[in-house]
Amino acid sequence: MEQGVVRFLQKYDDAELRVLVRILQDSLQASWVNPQASPGPDDEAREAEPPSV
């Protein structure tokens, strides 16, 4: 099964795979029940900043 997955993914270049990874990561964080609760682009920027002390 692993070899089949690797063969399947080899038809995509690095940029396409990065987009796929981002989409999958974003979908894990999305609230499918309450779309207003989903983080937006501004929320992502805040998450990347270290917390203030």
N, C-alpha and C positions, 0 to 999 in steps of 0.2 A: 504494500500500500504506500509506504514512504517513497519508494522509487517512482511510483506513479504520480505522486504529488510533486516530486522534484521535476520530473519530465514535464508535467503540466505547467509549472511555474517558469520553466526555462524559456518559454516562448515570449515572456515579458521582460523588458529591460528594467534597469534599476529604478528609473524615474516612475515607471508604471507601477512597480511593486511598492514604492514609497507612498504613492497615492492610495493604493489598496490598503496598506497598513494604516494610513491616517483615517480612511473611511471606517475601517473596522474599529479602530480605537475610539473614534468619535461616536460610533453607534453604541458602543458599550457605555458611554457616559450619557447618552441621550435618554431623556424621559419620554418613552413612547406613550405613556398615559397622560402626562401633563406637558405638552410641548413647550409651554411658556417657561418651564423650569430648566430647559436644556441650556447649557452654557453657550454663550455667543462668542464671537471673535474677541470682544473686550475682556470677557471672563478668562479666556485662554492666556491673554497677556498678563493678567493679574496672577494667575496660577504659576506662571513662569518666574515671577519675581520672588526673591526670598522674603520671608516674613520680617517685618520690622521689629526691632527689640527695644 
